[in-house]
Structure formats: structure tokens, C-alpha cells
Amino acid sequence: MAQEGVKLVRNFKNYNIMGVVEVLKNLRKIFRLLDDLTEIIRSERPDLLVLIDYPDFNWRLARRVKKFGVKILSYVPPSAWAWRKGRAKDCAAIADVFIAIFPFELPVYQSAGAKIFFLGNPLVDTVKTSMSKAETRKFFKINESEQVILLMPGSRKQEIKLLLPPMLETVKFFPEKRFFLPAADGISNLIDVKGLNIEIVESKRRYDLMNIADAAIATSGTVVLEAALLNLPCVVLYKMNSLNFLIGKLLVDIKFFSLPNILADEGILPELLQDDVTPQRISAELTNILDNRPLIVKKLQSACEKLGKSGAAARVAKKILETARNEEL
């Protein structure tokens, strides 16, 4: 944003905090930021405040500045479709316009009276390879006859701690296959693959590897949808501590937890949760994917068509300008 000429009054990287304990430790810092931004908006009275995700902070800010007469646009609104559906009505009373990145987000907000649009998903444009399949195979010295499996444990320490060990154990069931693990910056030191047939590669190569891989074992998240856009089926895993899981079961009301399955409203990809995350279950599901890959890929392609056509960022930018100019309201 700074490179594009945006004036940064504060930098988000200095407030990137996760976890209950970490938030509690930094509450004073967070509320000071809230006060500072409120005062900046009060004094400058911008034509439009664009909230991007980050709901617990952004909606506190929105409630404060609404009284200044500032129009508010929410991009990537809170996930009311999955849990705390009542939030949609609360948010609709504050924001003037909403832009969703998934079509299944619309109904709950429309029912709450919100003016909400789905203009496509930016991943359609950003998930691009840098090499052809032939170039990728040559770069990684992969023969045409070799099957390639990706391991994608995520970038958060907690996810790696809980999900990487069963992934690594699964590798032992498939000694004849090539395994690659694209590692994000800063997590390579958390990964020990000594004695296993796994090659750790730079994260920036992940799209090229997704493009030639036969299957993947992945932590649930955006990476599963990125893989789907490149026709790569995944065994999708998720695990959390018991207390969080119990709370989640009480609050979250969804049939599936991986984005391609939610888009399709069908269990295209196998999902393993909590105690089901075992090497035995993962290996069985991986074998099933490899045996039925063409059908699974066809269904993934149909699901990804629901993300819309390319050019989402330009359409969102246009909608933001229309809202700022009162053309939408």
C-alpha cells in the first residue's frame, strides 16, 4: 500500500497479534490504536472508511466513527454465515455497503437488510504459476512417472505442532512417492524431516508444485482453495485444543469446514477433524483421492467456477469509488 502512495498513519504489522493471552497482554496498545484512529477519522472526516476483515477491531472502530457521518464499506465481512448469525444484523445497522469474497456469504446479510455484493474472489487472479508443468518437473528433477504429494501444514506454530506429526507419519506409508513441503518464511526451523523422503522447498514455489502434484495433505484454510484452483485435491485436516473444539461445536453451524466443499455444498474433499487426524486415516483418504482423481478434479473445477471471473480487485475498487461518491447510496 505504501508503494502505491498510501499514507500509513499506523502499520498493521506492529499490531499483528494472535491468541487470547497475547491479546490480553497487548490490550492497552490495541485500545490506544483504536483511540488514535478514531481521532484521525474525526479530524479528517474521510469520504469513506473501508474495513477489511479483522472484525473484532474494525467493528469497534466503525461503531465509534459512525456518529461522525462517515460512510462505511466492509470488504470481507464477519463470517455470520458460519457462526454468530446475529452479527449480520448488527453490522448491517453500521455499514452502508458490504462486499463478500464468497457467494455463500450473501443470504445471511441480505436477510439482515444489508446492501451486499459478491464481485468475485481475488484468488482467481493471484493463484498463478511461474513455470509450465514441464519446466517445474525439470526444475525439481521429477520424472513423468513419479507421483508427487504436497504437505501443507500451515504457517502457525500451533497448527504445525498439532498437524505436522501425523502428516510426517503418513509419508512412511508411501515410500515410492515424491513428497514436497513448501515452507513459509520463519517456519523451516520448526520442521524436522530427518530420515523421511520429504524435500522442503521455498513457499514461493508452492503454486508451481500444486500445478504438477497429484494430491496434497493440507491444514484447512485458504491454501486448500488455492490448491483447488490449480486442480489439486487435498486431504484436509484440522485440529485444535479440546476446549476450543468444544466451544466451536456449540457456536459453529456448518456441514463442511474446507472452502471447496462449502462452495460445492458437497464433500468433494475428505475432511479429518480432531481424533480422526491419524496417519492411518490420512493414508486411506490419500489413496482414495489418487484412485478417483479425475472425478474429484472435475468437481473441484465446478466449485471454483462459483468464485467468479478474473478482475475481482478492479471491480471492488470501482465499487469503493462509487460508494465514496454517493453513487451507490
N, C-alpha and C positions, 0 to 999 in steps of 0.2 A: 504494500500500500504506500509506503514511504517512497519507493522508487517511482510510483505513478504520480507523485506530487501531493499525496495526502498529508495533512498536518497532523502528526500524532501528539495529542496532548498527554496521553499516557500510553505505555506499551504493554500489551496484554501478556507478553512473555514474563513480565515481572509479577504477574498475578496468577500464573498457571498452577493451581493447587488442586489436588485430588485427595479424597479420603476424609472421613469425619474428623479424625484427630488433627490432621493438617489444617482443615478449615477452622477448627476451634482455636488453634494456635495463632492463626492469622486473621481472626475476626476484626481486630482493631484496624489492621491495614486495609481490609476489604471495605469496611464501613467508611473509612477515610476516603477511599477511592469513590465510593458512592456519593459522599458529600461533595467531593471536588467536581465530579461530573455533573451533578445536579446544579451546582453554582455556575459552571461553564455554560450549560444549556439555558439557565435562567438569564444570564447576562447576554448571550449571543442570539438567543431566540432563532434557532435554525428553522428552515422551511420544513424539514423532515428529520425525524430520528429513525434510523434503520437498526433494528435489533436483529442480530444474527446468532441464533441458537442460544447457548449459555443462559438458560431460563431463570435459574434461581437468583442470579444477579440482575439480568436485564429487565425482568418484570418489576423488580423493586424500583429500578431506575424509572421505568415507564410510568408507574403509579405516581411517582414524585413529580415528573415533569408534565404530565397530562394537564395539570392545572395552569400551566403556562401557555396553553393553547397551541402547543407544538403537535403537528401531525405525527403519527407513529405507524411505521410499517414493520411487520415481523416476517423475517425470512428464516426458514427452518423453525416453525413454531413448536411449542412444547408438545410432546408425544401424547396428546389426550386420547388418541385412538387406542392406545395400549393400556394406559392406566391414568387414574385421576381424571376421568372424563369431564368432571365438573370444571376443570381448569379452562376448558374451551369457552364456556360462558363468561368466566371472569376475564379472560384475555380479550374476548370479543367486545367487552364493555370498555376496553382501554385502547386497543389498536384500531386504526382506521382500515388497514389493508393487511392481508396475510398472503404469503407466497410459500407454498409447500414444495418439497422436493420429491414427494411420493404421492401418487393418486389416491392411495387408501387413507390419506390424512384428511381429505376433504369432507366426507359426510358428517363427522362429529362437529366440525367447526361450522359447517353450513346449518346444521340443526340448531347451533347456538346463535345463529344470526350473523355470523362473521362474513365479511367480503373476502373470500379466499380464492386463490388461483393456483393451478398447477401449470407451470410453464416449461416442464422438462427437468431432467436431472443433470447437473454439471458433469457427473462421471462419464456420461456418454461421450463427452468431448475430451476429458482428461485421461481416460484409460486408453492409452495408445502405446504401441510397441516402437522400439527404436531400431529393430532389426527384423528382417524376414525370418521365417521359420528355418530356412536353410542356413542363414547366417548365424542364427542363435545356436543351432546344433553344432556348427563348426566352431563357434566361439567357446562353447563348453565341452567340446570333444564328445558329443553324444551321437552314437550310431543310430541309424533309422530303425534298427531292430530293437533298440533298448526302450523300455518303458520308463517314464520319468514321473516321479511323485514329489510334490512340494510339501514341505512342512511350514505352516504359518502360525506360530504360537502367539502372535500379537506383540505389542511393544511395552505393555505394562508389566511391572515386576510381579504383581500378584498373579496375572494370567500365565506368565512364564513358569512361575513356581508351581502352579496347580496343573497346568495342561501340557507343558513340555515333557515331563517324565513319561506319561503314558504314550505320547507320540513317539518318543525315542524307543520305548519298549516295542512298539508296533513295527518299527523298522526291522527288527530281528526276524519277523515272520516273512519278510520278502527279501532274502539275500540276493536275488537275481535282478532286482530293480535298482535304478539310479535315484537317489534321494538328494534333494537340494533344500537348503534352508536360507531364504533371503532374510538377512538380519538388519534391522533398523539401527541407525547410529546409536551407540551408547548401550546396546544390549548384548553385544558379542561376548562381553566378559561374563555374562550370566549363563552362557550356553556352553556345555561341555559335551562334545560328541565323540570323545576319545574312544577308539575301538569300534566305532559304528560306521557303516557305509553311508555317510552323510557329508555333503560338501556345503560349507557355509559361504554364501555369496553376498555381495552388496545389495541392499534393498532396492537401489535404483534399477537393478536388473530384473525385478520381480515380474513386470509385465511381459518382458521377453520370455521368461521362463514359463509364465502362465500360458503363453500362446502355444508352447510346444509340449507342455506337460499333459499327461493322461488323466491325472487325478490329483487331489490335494487333501491334506488333513489340516483343518483351519479352525482357529478360535473364531467364534461368532462375532461379526462386526462388518464394517464396510468392505474389508478385504474379500469377503465371500461374494459380495455383489460385484466387485472388481473382477474377480475370477469368472463369475457368470457372464460378464460382458465379453470375456475372451474365451467363452465356451469351455470353461474348465469346471467340472463338477467337484464338489468338496464333501468330505465327511465333516460335518460342522459340530464343534464341541463347545460346551460352556460349563464352567464350574465356579462356585463361589462358596464362601463360608456358610455354615449351616444356618446361622441366624439370618443373614441376608437372604438366603434361599427361602426360608420360612416367611419372611416379610414379603418377598416378591410373589410368592404363591397367593398371598392374601390380597395383594394390590393389583397385580398384573392379570389382565384378561385377554390372552391371545392364544390362538391354536398353534402357531409356529413362532420360532424366535429368530430364524435366519431370513434375511431380506428377500432372497429369491422365492422362498416358499410363501412368504407373506404376499408378495406381488402376485404369485400364481394362485394363491389360496389352495395350495396343494403341496403335499410332502414330496417334492421333487428330490430334494437332497436329504440324506439321513441326518437327523439331529440327535446328539447324545448329550444328556444333561446329568450333572451330579454323579451319582454312583454308577451310571451307565457308561461313564468315561473310563473304559478299561481297554488294555491292548487287545484283548480277545474280541470285544465288540467293535472296536475301531477296525481291526483287520478284516472282520467279517463284512462290515459295511463297505470297506475299501474294495474288497474282492467283488462285491455285488455291483459297485459302480463300474469297475473295469469290465465286467461281463455284460453290462447293459448300457455302456457309454453312449452309443448313437441315439437311443431313445431319450436318455436324460438330457443330452445336449440340445436336442430338438425342443424339449420342454423349457429348458433354460432360455433359449432364444425367444420363445413366445413370451415368457415372463419379462424379459428385458425390453421387449418392444413397448411395454407399458411405461417405460421410463421416458418416452418421448423421443423426438428427433434431436439432432445436434443443434447447437446455438442457444442453449438454455441461458447461459450467462448474459448474452446480448438481450434476450427477451426480458430477463429480470431487470437489467439496467434500464431498459425502456419503461418498464412498469414503475420503477422507482422514480424516474424523472416525471412521468405522468402524474404520479401521486404528489410529488413536490410542487407541481404546477397547478394542482387542484383539478386536473383533467379527469381524475378517477373518482372524485368525490362529489 
